[in-house]
Amino acid sequence: MTSPGKRLRERLATGPPLVLDGATGTELERLGIPSELPLWSARGVIEAPETVLAIHRAYLAAGAQALTANTFRTQRRTLDHVGQGHRAGELTARAVALAREAALESSSFVLGSAPPLEDCFRPERVPADAILAREHGEHARHLVEAGADAILVETINTIREAVAAVRAARECGAPVLASFVSRREARLLSGEPLDEAIDAVAPFGPLAVGVNCLPPESVPPCLGVLQRADLPFLVYANLIGPGGQCSPQEYARFARGWIEAGARIVGGCCGTRPEHIRALSGGADANCVTGTGSTAHELPAREEAEGSGPTKSRS
C-alpha cells in the first residue's frame, strides 16, 4: 500500500491543485464555542469535539481534499497554562481522530498542524533553541502517533523556529510542509527574507513550502520567491483585521492568481469559511479557480488585528 506521504507527494506532482480546508478557530467562534486565550481552538477539542467534527465535514462537503487537524494549540506549553499539559498527547490524538473520522469515506489527507510555540505574530517571543527542539519534537511525535498523514508546520515567523519544527517532523519520520507568515515585502515577521527561510528548510525535503495567515493583498510579492524555490508551493490567506471582509467569489479570484502563478495547494486561513472553500474548489479541478459554485456571503466584521492574540491563527 502506498504511504500517505508518497501519495501526497505524487498528488502535488501531477493533476490539479490540492484544495486545503479553511479556518477552524474562527469557525468555532462563529458557532458559539468560546475561544479565549490561551487555549484558543484547543477549547473545541476539549469541550465541543462534535462541533470540530462538523466543521471538518463542512469543509469536505465544500470540496476540501485535505483537512488540518485541530492541533494548533494542543501542545504541552499551551495546555500548561490551564493545568492540562499532561493531556497534550491525548488531546492531539483526539483532534487527529476527529479529522480522520470526517475523512473516513473520502480520499482526503489529514494534516497535523504544528504552529509556533508562542505568538504567531511576535517573533521576539520564540524560545531558545533547546526548548524549540524539545517541544516541537514532542508535538511531532504526538502527531505521528495519532496517525496524521503529514505535518503542516504553519504560521511560522522566524527561520530558527521553522528549522526546529521541520527538523522535528523529519526526525519522527513524518512528511512535512512548511508555511510562513509574511509581510508584503516577502519577509517573515522577524524581518528575515522569505527566500532565506525557504532555503533553510529545503535540505529537510519538505513536500511543499508556502505562506499563510497574511491578507490576500499581501500574497503577490511572495509569489515570485515561491516560484523560484523549486518546490511545490502553497498559499492560504486570512480574512481578519482591517479590510478583512471578503466574499467567497472575491477570495476565489485572489486564489486564481495563486494557482496561475503555480500554487499546488490553496486553501484558507483565519476568517475563511466553507463558503470560501466551495468557491475556490470549483475551479481548482480545472487548474483555474473560477469563483463559481457559491452564493456570495460577506464575513462579519472582526475587530481584532492580526497580532491581537498570542495563539490565534488558522486553527
C-alpha positions in Angstrom: 0.0 0.0 0.0 1.3 3.5 -0.9 2.2 5.5 2.1 0.2 8.8 2.7 3.4 10.8 2.3 4.2 9.2 -1.1 0.6 9.6 -2.1 0.6 13.3 -1.2 3.9 13.8 -3.0 2.5 12.2 -6.1 -0.6 14.3 -5.8 1.4 17.5 -5.7 3.4 16.5 -8.7 0.5 15.8 -11.0 -3.1 16.8 -11.5 -5.0 19.9 -10.4 -4.1 21.9 -7.3 -4.9 20.3 -4.0 -7.7 22.1 -2.1 -6.9 22.6 1.6 -9.7 23.4 4.1 -10.3 26.8 5.8 -10.2 28.1 9.3 -11.2 26.1 12.3 -10.6 28.6 15.2 -12.7 31.4 13.8 -15.4 28.9 12.7 -15.6 27.6 16.3 -16.1 31.2 17.4 -18.7 31.8 14.8 -20.6 28.7 16.0 -20.6 29.9 19.6 -17.6 27.9 21.1 -15.6 30.2 23.3 -12.0 30.6 22.1 -10.4 32.7 24.7 -6.7 32.7 25.1 -4.6 30.8 25.9 -6.4 27.7 24.6 -7.9 29.3 21.5 -9.0 26.5 19.2 -8.0 23.7 21.6 -11.1 24.5 23.6 -13.1 23.0 20.8 -11.2 19.7 21.1 -11.8 19.7 24.9 -15.4 21.0 25.1 -17.0 20.6 21.7 -15.5 17.8 19.7 -18.8 17.3 17.9 -18.6 20.9 16.6 -15.0 20.3 15.4 -16.2 17.2 13.6 -19.0 19.2 12.0 -16.5 21.8 10.8 -14.3 19.2 9.2 -17.3 17.7 7.4 -18.5 21.1 6.2 -15.1 21.7 4.6 -15.1 18.3 2.9 -18.7 18.9 1.6 -17.4 22.2 0.2 -14.7 20.5 -1.8 -11.6 20.3 0.5 -9.2 17.5 -0.3 -7.0 17.9 2.8 -8.1 18.6 6.4 -6.0 20.2 9.0 -6.5 18.5 12.4 -7.3 21.0 15.2 -3.9 20.6 16.8 -2.9 24.2 16.5 -2.9 24.6 20.3 -2.7 21.1 21.7 1.0 21.4 22.6 2.0 20.9 26.3 3.2 24.6 26.5 -0.3 25.9 25.8 -2.2 23.4 27.9 0.1 24.0 30.8 -1.5 27.4 31.1 -4.7 25.8 32.3 -3.1 22.9 34.2 -3.7 20.3 31.4 -0.2 19.9 29.9 -0.2 16.2 30.8 -3.1 15.8 28.3 -1.1 17.1 25.2 -0.8 13.6 23.7 -4.4 12.7 24.4 -5.9 15.9 23.0 -3.6 15.8 19.9 -4.7 12.3 19.3 -8.4 13.3 19.7 -8.0 16.2 17.3 -6.4 14.0 14.6 -9.1 11.3 15.2 -11.9 13.8 14.6 -10.3 14.8 11.2 -9.8 11.2 10.4 -13.4 10.3 11.2 -14.6 13.1 8.9 -12.4 11.9 6.1 -13.2 8.3 6.6 -15.3 7.9 3.4 -13.1 10.0 1.2 -9.5 10.0 0.0 -8.8 13.3 1.8 -5.5 13.8 3.5 -5.3 14.6 7.2 -2.5 17.1 8.2 -1.4 17.7 11.7 -0.9 21.4 12.5 2.4 22.4 14.1 2.4 26.2 14.8 4.9 28.4 16.6 5.2 27.6 20.3 4.4 31.2 21.3 2.7 34.1 19.5 2.3 33.7 15.7 2.8 37.5 15.3 5.6 38.2 17.8 8.8 36.7 16.7 10.7 38.1 19.6 8.9 35.5 21.8 10.4 32.5 20.0 12.0 30.3 22.7 15.6 29.2 22.9 16.9 26.5 20.5 16.9 23.7 23.1 13.3 24.4 24.0 12.3 24.5 20.3 13.9 21.2 19.7 12.3 19.5 22.8 8.8 20.9 22.4 8.4 20.6 18.7 9.9 17.1 19.0 7.2 16.1 21.4 4.4 17.7 19.3 5.6 16.0 16.2 5.8 12.6 18.0 2.2 13.1 19.2 1.0 13.9 15.6 2.8 10.8 14.2 1.5 8.5 16.9 -2.0 9.9 16.3 -1.8 8.9 12.6 -1.5 12.3 10.8 -0.6 11.8 7.1 1.8 14.7 7.2 2.8 17.6 9.5 1.9 21.1 8.4 4.4 23.5 10.1 2.4 26.7 9.7 2.3 30.4 10.5 6.0 30.4 11.3 7.6 33.8 11.9 11.3 33.1 12.2 13.8 30.9 10.4 15.1 29.5 13.6 11.8 28.0 14.6 11.0 26.9 11.1 14.1 24.8 11.1 13.4 23.4 14.5 9.8 22.4 13.7 10.7 20.9 10.2 13.6 19.0 11.6 11.4 17.6 14.4 8.9 16.4 11.9 11.5 14.7 9.7 13.2 13.1 12.7 9.9 11.5 13.6 9.7 10.1 10.0 6.8 12.4 9.0 6.3 14.1 5.7 6.3 17.8 6.3 5.1 21.0 4.7 6.4 24.4 5.8 4.4 27.6 5.7 5.5 31.1 6.8 3.6 34.2 7.9 5.0 37.0 5.8 4.8 40.8 5.3 4.0 42.5 2.0 7.7 42.7 1.0 8.2 38.9 1.2 9.8 38.9 4.6 8.9 36.9 7.7 7.6 38.9 10.6 11.1 38.6 12.0 12.3 40.7 9.0 14.2 37.7 7.5 13.7 37.3 3.8 11.3 34.6 2.7 13.8 33.1 0.2 16.3 32.6 3.0 13.6 30.9 5.1 12.8 28.5 2.3 16.5 27.8 1.7 16.9 26.9 5.4 14.2 24.3 5.4 14.8 22.9 1.9 17.5 20.5 3.0 15.0 18.6 5.0 13.0 17.7 1.9 9.6 19.3 2.6 6.7 18.3 0.3 5.9 21.9 -0.1 6.6 25.4 1.2 4.5 28.5 1.3 2.8 31.3 3.1 -0.3 31.6 5.2 -2.2 33.9 7.6 -1.5 37.0 5.6 -4.1 39.2 3.8 -4.7 38.2 0.2 -3.4 41.5 -0.9 0.0 40.7 0.7 0.5 37.5 -1.2 1.7 38.7 -4.7 5.2 39.8 -3.6 5.7 36.3 -2.2 4.8 34.5 -5.4 8.0 35.2 -7.2 10.0 33.9 -4.3 7.9 30.8 -4.1 8.1 30.2 -7.9 11.9 30.3 -7.6 12.0 27.8 -4.8 12.0 24.7 -7.0 9.5 23.1 -4.6 5.7 22.8 -4.8 4.2 25.7 -3.0 1.0 26.5 -1.1 -0.9 29.7 -0.2 -3.8 30.1 2.2 -4.6 33.7 3.3 -6.6 35.1 6.2 -9.6 37.4 6.3 -9.1 39.1 9.7 -8.2 42.5 10.8 -8.9 45.8 9.0 -10.3 45.2 5.5 -10.9 41.5 6.3 -14.3 41.2 4.7 -14.1 39.2 1.5 -16.9 37.3 -0.2 -16.3 33.7 -1.4 -16.1 34.9 -5.0 -13.6 37.6 -4.2 -11.4 35.2 -2.3 -11.7 32.7 -5.3 -10.5 35.5 -7.6 -7.4 36.0 -5.4 -6.8 32.3 -5.4 -7.0 32.2 -9.2 -3.8 34.3 -9.3 -2.0 32.0 -6.9 -2.9 29.0 -9.0 -1.9 30.7 -12.2 1.4 31.5 -10.5 1.9 27.8 -9.9 0.5 27.1 -6.4 -0.1 23.4 -5.9 -2.1 23.8 -2.6 -4.6 26.5 -2.0 -7.0 27.0 1.0 -8.0 29.4 3.7 -6.7 30.7 7.0 -8.4 32.7 9.8 -11.8 34.1 8.9 -12.4 31.9 5.9 -15.4 29.6 5.9 -16.7 26.6 4.0 -18.3 29.0 1.5 -14.8 30.3 0.6 -13.5 26.8 0.0 -16.5 25.9 -2.1 -16.0 28.9 -4.3 -12.3 28.1 -4.6 -12.6 24.4 -5.2 -15.0 24.7 -8.1 -12.2 25.9 -10.3 -9.2 24.1 -8.8 -10.2 20.9 -10.5 -9.7 22.7 -13.8 -6.4 24.2 -12.7 -8.1 27.6 -12.6 -10.3 29.0 -9.8 -13.5 30.4 -11.3 -15.1 31.7 -8.2 -18.4 29.9 -9.1 -20.4 27.4 -7.1 -21.1 29.5 -4.0 -23.6 32.1 -3.0 -22.0 35.4 -2.0 -21.6 35.6 1.7 -20.0 38.5 3.4 -18.0 37.8 6.5 -18.9 39.5 9.7 -16.6 42.4 10.6 -13.9 41.5 13.0 -12.3 44.0 15.4 -9.0 42.2 16.2 -6.0 43.0 14.1 -3.6 40.2 13.0 -1.5 40.4 16.1 -4.3 40.7 18.6 -3.7 37.4 20.4 -0.6 35.3 21.1 -2.1 32.0 20.0 -4.7 33.0 17.4 -4.2 31.9 13.8 -5.6 29.4 11.4 -6.8 26.6 13.5 
